[in-house]
Amino acid sequence: MVLLIVIVTALVFDFTNGFHDTANAMATSIATGALKPKTAVAISGALNLIGAFLSVAVAATVAKGIVRLDEVQGQDLLVIVFAGLVGGILWNLFTWLLGLPSSSSHALFGGLIGATLAALGWSGVIWVSGTEGVLVKIVLPAVLAPVVAALVAAIGTYLVYRITRGVSRDKTDEGFRWGQIGSASLVSLAHGTNDAQKTMGVIFLALVAYGSIDADDHMPLWVMASCAFAIALGTYLGGWRIIRTLGKGLVEIESPQGLAAESTSAAIILTSAHFGLPLSTTQTATGAILGTGIGKGAEVRWGVMGRMVVAWMLTLPAAGVVGAICWLVAHLIGGLAGVLVVFAILVFGALAIYLRSRRDPVGHHNVNEEWASAEPDHPRPE
């Protein structure tokens, strides 16, 4: 029963990862009108589904070199993984409510780190150790990914506008919108090869802990399929609040910028997937969108960017605190009862956040409304 709850919770995290990160691929295409909102999320969901089957390189590296989960086995390991997943899910939902694009990867790792600290103490986490550890695998990529993406996108945007400066605006917009369909689709495919793998890795870890499979076995097909469908469904439903922030809140995007941002994101995400690096697609996509504004010399809403950076900085510790509390609750109550209590906390928390979101709904009908100058970090209520 505990294993079943862990698997269900992992798929719920995968689902939230999908709708939380739809904006990474489709926010710019929706903002420029290259794709209609519902069409965009449908394409993104389908390509996330396909991408999840293309590689398991990232799945093999999840949590390795970050926490010492090999020091525990059986139900003790399952409870740590479960508590970490709950921490990641609740942070994903909270940042979605605020319309803030934060890293689902870091939410997952933060939850696992917090639960591990509560269960195993300070030594249970690998902070710095050669090419492994939280600093090398999480902190440095978190700093470098948006900076590199912003730099590449800024250069690409500058070159695009310089090359096409003698061409009429109507022709360039039409051409780049067609290009955006291809580049946005590539980002969605890349997202599937990267983010769906993380949940596969967590479920694989749970199955090893339970004794269903060995650590050297191949990834079971049912695990790949269930994770692929969970993230695709979440993507299709669309995280409209975050799509609005990325598409309208950070920079006023034109088609050439959209193509530059999406091409940059796809290149960086696919490269990280090839090398098995669990990179944050959110930070990469956000950095690329920021870079297009800099490259064009357009207005960048630095206040919105600042709120995003604060959310990024809080992701690991906030998800970690929730993960640690959930582990303590499950541990103190003990057994299946403890796990069920934490699962009830997850359901209650998710329901409360959803009900709060209905006070100022954002969907395909209003995602492209103009961003008001006084609009805060979350979408403006209707």
C-alpha positions as CSV (number, residue, x, y, z in Angstrom):
1,M,0.0,0.0,0.0
2,V,2.8,2.4,0.8
3,L,4.5,1.7,-2.5
4,L,1.2,2.3,-4.3
5,I,0.8,5.6,-2.6
6,V,4.4,6.6,-3.5
7,I,3.8,5.7,-7.2
8,V,0.5,7.7,-7.3
9,T,2.1,10.7,-5.6
10,A,5.0,10.5,-8.1
11,L,2.6,10.6,-11.0
12,V,0.8,13.5,-9.4
13,F,4.1,15.4,-9.2
14,D,4.7,14.5,-12.9
15,F,1.3,15.9,-13.7
16,T,2.0,19.2,-11.8
17,N,5.4,19.3,-13.6
18,G,3.6,19.2,-16.9
19,F,1.1,22.0,-16.4
20,H,3.7,24.1,-14.4
21,D,6.1,23.9,-17.4
22,T,3.8,24.3,-20.4
23,A,4.8,27.9,-20.4
24,N,8.4,27.0,-21.1
25,A,7.6,25.8,-24.5
26,M,4.4,27.6,-25.5
27,A,4.3,31.0,-23.7
28,T,6.0,32.9,-26.5
29,S,4.1,31.2,-29.3
30,I,0.8,32.0,-27.6
31,A,1.9,35.6,-26.9
32,T,2.8,36.3,-30.5
33,G,-0.2,34.6,-32.0
34,A,1.8,31.9,-33.7
35,L,-0.5,29.3,-32.1
36,K,-3.9,29.6,-30.6
37,P,-3.8,28.8,-26.8
38,K,-5.7,25.5,-27.0
39,T,-3.8,24.3,-30.1
40,A,-0.5,25.2,-28.4
41,V,-1.1,23.1,-25.3
42,A,-2.4,20.2,-27.3
43,I,0.8,20.1,-29.5
44,S,3.0,20.5,-26.4
45,G,1.2,17.7,-24.6
46,A,1.6,15.3,-27.5
47,L,5.3,16.1,-28.0
48,N,5.9,15.7,-24.2
49,L,4.4,12.3,-24.5
50,I,6.7,11.3,-27.4
51,G,9.8,12.9,-25.8
52,A,9.4,10.9,-22.6
53,F,10.1,7.7,-24.5
54,L,13.2,8.9,-26.3
55,S,15.7,8.7,-23.5
56,V,16.2,7.5,-19.9
57,A,19.6,9.2,-19.4
58,V,18.2,11.8,-17.0
59,A,16.2,9.1,-15.1
60,A,19.4,7.3,-14.2
61,T,20.9,10.4,-12.6
62,V,17.9,11.6,-10.4
63,A,19.0,12.1,-6.8
64,K,22.4,10.4,-7.5
65,G,25.2,12.6,-6.1
66,I,22.7,14.7,-4.2
67,V,21.4,12.6,-1.3
68,R,22.6,9.3,0.1
69,L,19.4,7.4,-0.2
70,D,21.5,4.2,-0.6
71,E,21.9,4.3,3.1
72,V,18.3,3.3,3.7
73,Q,16.1,0.6,2.3
74,G,12.6,-0.7,2.3
75,Q,9.8,1.3,3.8
76,D,12.2,3.8,5.3
77,L,13.3,4.8,1.9
78,L,9.8,4.9,0.5
79,V,8.7,7.3,3.3
80,I,11.6,9.6,2.5
81,V,10.8,9.6,-1.2
82,F,7.1,10.1,-0.5
83,A,7.7,13.1,1.8
84,G,10.0,14.7,-0.8
85,L,7.4,14.3,-3.5
86,V,4.8,16.0,-1.3
87,G,7.2,18.9,-0.7
88,G,7.7,19.3,-4.5
89,I,4.0,19.1,-5.4
90,L,2.9,21.7,-2.8
91,W,5.6,24.2,-3.9
92,N,4.7,23.6,-7.6
93,L,1.1,24.4,-6.8
94,F,1.9,27.4,-4.7
95,T,4.1,29.0,-7.3
96,W,1.5,28.2,-10.0
97,L,-1.1,30.1,-7.9
98,L,1.2,33.1,-7.9
99,G,1.8,32.7,-11.7
100,L,5.6,32.4,-11.0
101,P,7.7,30.1,-13.2
102,S,9.8,28.1,-10.7
103,S,11.8,24.9,-11.3
104,S,9.9,21.7,-10.8
105,S,13.2,19.9,-10.7
106,H,14.5,22.0,-7.8
107,A,11.2,21.6,-6.0
108,L,11.6,17.8,-6.3
109,F,15.3,17.9,-5.2
110,G,14.4,20.3,-2.4
111,G,11.7,18.0,-1.1
112,L,14.0,15.0,-1.2
113,I,16.9,17.0,0.5
114,G,14.5,18.1,3.3
115,A,13.1,14.7,3.9
116,T,16.7,13.2,3.9
117,L,17.9,15.7,6.4
118,A,15.1,14.9,8.7
119,A,15.6,11.2,8.4
120,L,19.4,10.8,8.1
121,G,20.8,14.1,9.4
122,W,23.3,16.5,7.8
123,S,25.5,13.7,6.5
124,G,22.6,12.3,4.4
125,V,23.0,15.1,1.9
126,I,26.1,15.4,-0.4
127,W,26.8,19.1,-0.3
128,V,30.1,19.2,-2.2
129,S,32.1,16.2,-3.3
130,G,34.1,16.5,-6.5
131,T,31.7,16.5,-9.5
132,E,28.8,15.6,-7.2
133,G,26.8,17.4,-4.5
134,V,24.1,20.0,-4.2
135,L,26.5,22.8,-5.1
136,V,27.7,21.2,-8.4
137,K,24.5,19.5,-9.5
138,I,21.9,22.1,-8.5
139,V,23.2,25.5,-7.4
140,L,25.8,26.0,-10.2
141,P,23.5,24.9,-13.0
142,A,20.7,27.1,-11.5
143,V,23.0,30.1,-11.8
144,L,24.5,29.3,-15.1
145,A,21.5,28.1,-17.1
146,P,19.5,31.3,-17.2
147,V,22.7,33.4,-17.7
148,V,23.9,31.3,-20.6
149,A,20.3,31.1,-22.1
150,A,19.9,34.9,-21.8
151,L,23.3,35.5,-23.5
152,V,22.7,33.2,-26.4
153,A,19.1,34.5,-26.9
154,A,20.3,38.1,-26.8
155,I,22.9,37.5,-29.5
156,G,20.4,35.5,-31.6
157,T,17.7,38.2,-31.3
158,Y,20.2,41.0,-32.2
159,L,21.3,39.1,-35.3
160,V,17.8,38.3,-36.4
161,Y,16.6,41.9,-36.2
162,R,19.8,43.1,-37.9
163,I,19.5,40.6,-40.8
164,T,15.9,41.3,-41.4
165,R,15.9,45.1,-40.9
166,G,15.3,45.7,-44.6
167,V,12.3,43.3,-44.8
168,S,8.7,44.5,-44.2
169,R,7.3,43.8,-40.7
170,D,4.4,41.8,-42.1
171,K,6.6,39.3,-44.0
172,T,9.0,38.8,-41.0
173,D,6.1,38.3,-38.6
174,E,4.5,35.7,-40.8
175,G,7.7,33.8,-41.4
176,F,8.9,33.8,-37.8
177,R,5.5,32.7,-36.6
178,W,5.8,29.6,-38.8
179,G,9.3,29.1,-37.4
180,Q,8.0,29.4,-33.9
181,I,5.7,26.5,-34.4
182,G,8.7,24.3,-35.1
183,S,10.9,25.7,-32.4
184,A,8.2,25.6,-29.7
185,S,7.5,22.0,-30.7
186,L,11.2,21.2,-30.3
187,V,11.2,22.7,-26.8
188,S,8.2,20.5,-25.9
189,L,9.9,17.4,-27.2
190,A,13.1,18.4,-25.3
191,H,11.0,18.9,-22.1
192,G,9.6,15.4,-22.4
193,T,13.1,13.9,-22.7
194,N,14.3,15.8,-19.6
195,D,11.5,16.4,-17.1
196,A,9.4,13.2,-17.5
197,Q,12.6,11.2,-16.7
198,K,12.8,12.6,-13.2
199,T,9.6,11.0,-12.1
200,M,10.6,7.8,-13.8
201,G,13.8,7.8,-11.7
202,V,11.8,8.3,-8.5
203,I,9.4,5.5,-9.2
204,F,12.4,3.2,-10.2
205,L,14.0,4.1,-6.9
206,A,10.8,3.2,-5.0
207,L,10.5,-0.1,-6.9
208,V,14.1,-1.0,-6.0
209,A,13.5,-0.1,-2.3
210,Y,10.4,-2.4,-2.3
211,G,12.4,-5.2,-3.9
212,S,10.3,-5.5,-7.1
213,I,13.3,-4.9,-9.3
214,D,17.1,-4.7,-9.1
215,A,19.1,-1.5,-9.4
216,D,20.7,-2.8,-12.6
217,D,17.4,-3.6,-14.3
218,H,16.1,-1.7,-17.3
219,M,13.4,0.9,-16.8
220,P,10.0,-0.9,-16.9
221,L,7.8,0.0,-19.8
222,W,4.8,0.7,-17.6
223,V,6.8,3.2,-15.6
224,M,7.8,5.0,-18.8
225,A,4.3,5.0,-20.2
226,S,2.6,6.2,-17.0
227,C,5.0,9.0,-16.5
228,A,4.7,10.0,-20.2
229,F,0.9,10.2,-20.0
230,A,0.9,12.0,-16.6
231,I,3.2,14.8,-17.8
232,A,1.4,15.0,-21.2
233,L,-2.0,15.4,-19.5
234,G,-0.7,18.1,-17.2
235,T,0.8,19.9,-20.2
236,Y,-2.4,19.7,-22.1
237,L,-4.4,21.3,-19.3
238,G,-2.0,24.2,-19.5
239,G,-0.6,26.3,-16.6
240,W,-2.3,29.4,-17.9
241,R,-1.3,31.6,-15.0
242,I,2.4,30.9,-15.7
243,I,2.0,31.1,-19.4
244,R,0.6,34.6,-18.9
245,T,3.5,35.7,-16.8
246,L,6.2,34.4,-19.2
247,G,4.3,35.5,-22.4
248,K,3.2,38.9,-21.3
249,G,4.7,39.9,-17.9
250,L,8.5,39.7,-18.5
251,V,8.9,41.2,-22.0
252,E,6.6,42.2,-24.8
253,I,7.5,39.5,-27.3
254,E,7.4,39.7,-31.1
255,S,7.7,36.7,-33.4
256,P,11.5,37.0,-34.0
257,Q,12.1,37.1,-30.3
258,G,9.9,34.1,-29.8
259,L,11.8,32.1,-32.3
260,A,15.1,33.1,-30.8
261,A,13.9,32.2,-27.2
262,E,12.5,28.8,-28.2
263,S,15.5,27.8,-30.3
264,T,17.9,28.7,-27.4
265,S,15.8,26.8,-24.9
266,A,15.6,23.7,-27.1
267,A,19.3,23.6,-27.8
268,I,20.3,23.9,-24.1
269,I,17.7,21.5,-22.8
270,L,18.5,18.8,-25.4
271,T,22.2,19.1,-24.7
272,S,21.6,18.6,-21.0
273,A,19.3,15.6,-21.7
274,H,22.1,14.1,-23.9
275,F,24.6,14.3,-21.0
276,G,22.0,13.1,-18.4
277,L,22.0,16.5,-16.6
278,P,18.7,17.2,-14.8
279,L,18.6,20.9,-15.9
280,S,15.8,23.3,-14.9
281,T,13.8,23.9,-18.1
282,T,12.0,26.8,-16.4
283,Q,15.1,28.8,-15.7
284,T,16.5,28.1,-19.1
285,A,13.3,29.3,-20.8
286,T,13.0,32.3,-18.6
287,G,16.6,33.3,-19.2
288,A,16.1,32.9,-23.0
289,I,12.9,35.2,-22.9
290,L,14.8,37.8,-20.9
291,G,17.7,37.6,-23.4
292,T,15.4,38.4,-26.3
293,G,14.3,41.6,-24.6
294,I,17.9,42.6,-24.0
295,G,18.9,41.7,-27.5
296,K,16.1,43.8,-29.0
297,G,16.6,46.7,-26.6
298,A,13.0,46.3,-25.5
299,E,11.5,47.1,-22.1
300,V,12.2,44.4,-19.5
301,R,10.0,44.3,-16.4
302,W,12.7,43.8,-13.9
303,G,10.3,43.8,-11.0
304,V,8.6,40.7,-12.4
305,M,12.1,39.2,-13.1
306,G,13.1,39.9,-9.5
307,R,10.1,38.1,-8.1
308,M,11.0,35.1,-10.3
309,V,14.5,35.1,-8.9
310,V,13.2,35.2,-5.3
311,A,11.0,32.2,-6.1
312,W,14.0,30.4,-7.6
313,M,16.0,31.1,-4.4
314,L,13.2,29.9,-2.1
315,T,12.4,26.7,-4.1
316,L,15.0,24.4,-2.5
317,P,14.6,25.5,1.1
318,A,10.8,25.9,1.0
319,A,10.2,22.5,-0.6
320,G,12.8,21.1,1.8
321,V,11.0,22.4,4.8
322,V,7.7,20.9,3.6
323,G,9.5,17.6,2.8
324,A,11.1,17.5,6.3
325,I,7.8,18.2,8.1
326,C,6.0,15.5,6.1
327,W,8.7,13.0,6.9
328,L,8.4,13.9,10.6
329,V,4.7,13.5,10.6
330,A,4.8,10.2,8.9
331,H,7.6,9.0,11.1
332,L,6.0,10.1,14.4
333,I,2.6,8.5,13.6
334,G,4.4,5.5,12.0
335,G,3.5,2.9,9.4
336,L,0.7,3.1,6.9
337,A,-1.3,5.5,9.1
338,G,1.5,8.1,9.0
339,V,1.7,7.9,5.2
340,L,-2.0,8.3,4.9
341,V,-2.1,11.4,7.2
342,V,0.6,13.0,5.0
343,F,-1.3,12.1,1.9
344,A,-4.4,13.7,3.4
345,I,-2.4,16.9,4.1
346,L,-1.3,16.9,0.4
347,V,-4.9,16.5,-0.8
348,F,-6.2,19.3,1.5
349,G,-3.4,21.6,0.6
350,A,-3.9,21.1,-3.2
351,L,-7.6,21.6,-2.8
352,A,-7.2,24.8,-0.9
353,I,-4.8,26.2,-3.5
354,Y,-7.1,25.3,-6.3
355,L,-10.1,26.9,-4.6
356,R,-8.1,30.1,-4.0
357,S,-7.1,30.2,-7.7
358,R,-10.8,30.3,-8.8
359,R,-11.1,33.8,-7.3
360,D,-9.0,35.2,-10.2
361,P,-9.2,32.6,-13.0
362,V,-6.8,32.6,-15.9
363,G,-7.4,30.5,-18.9
364,H,-7.2,30.3,-22.7
365,H,-9.8,33.1,-22.9
366,N,-7.7,35.8,-21.1
367,V,-4.1,34.6,-21.2
368,N,-3.2,37.1,-23.8
369,E,-4.7,40.2,-22.3
370,E,-2.3,43.1,-22.1
371,W,-0.2,43.2,-19.0
372,A,-1.2,46.2,-16.9
373,S,1.6,48.5,-15.8
374,A,0.6,48.0,-12.1
375,E,0.1,44.3,-12.4
376,P,1.8,42.3,-9.7
377,D,3.7,39.1,-10.0
378,H,0.5,37.1,-10.5
379,P,-2.1,37.5,-13.2
380,R,-4.6,40.3,-12.8
381,P,-8.1,39.2,-11.6
382,E,-10.9,39.4,-14.1
